Amino acid sequence: MRGQSPSTIWTRRRRRAGCSVRCDLSATRRQVVFGEGAAGARLMILGEGPSEMDDRSGHPFSGPSGALLETWFTRLALRREEVWLTNVVRCRPAGIVNGWRKNRPPTDKEAAACRLWLETELALVRPAAVLALGGTAAKALLGKGFKISQERGALAGGLRGIAVMATFHPPTCCAWRTPIWHGPRRRSTPTSTR
């Protein structure tokens, strides 16, 4: 990556990701959903994987999760264009349930196959902090021992020394039909040691 402009690196990485067949998700995707937002964003939002709407639009957090994120942004006086939005995997992880394709968390193997793209985004965006949405996203940065129900809201050092905070993924909040700030609270002291 040395000696290349950031835009050249982005273009090459997106092109390579678009042709990637590093895992089985490539067989069922409509398209690769790469991260997007402010190239030098101080905040990166990391989800687990593209939803059906994201797979159709090519943009992360374009469905109901994105609508809830917009509400969060408004409450925090942020705009979507000021942050970087991405996922642990770039292709929609889905399984068949009662004859329908339903979103599911990515497997460890799928997350490992996409690790290159996540690390590329972290290196190029260089955020000051990452908000990991859900256990899958938190574990991608903080390790498999992370427990979202016990440790959400705690600030921790993650990959590349970037500050990471985890909370529940927006679909969880949509299922509760209550804002995240009214959801179950974390313990005041994280139980795991890193």
Secondary structure, 3 states (H helix, E strand, C coil): CCCCCHHHHHHHHHHHHHCCCCCHHHHCCCCCCCCEECCCCCEEEEECCCCHHHHHHCCCCCCHHHHHHHHHHHHCCCCHHHCEEEECCCCCCEEEECCEEEECCCCHHHHHHHHHHHHHHHHHHCCCEEEEECHHHHHHHHCCCCCHHHHCCCEEECHHHCEEEEECCHHHHHHHCCCHHHCCCCCCCCCCCC
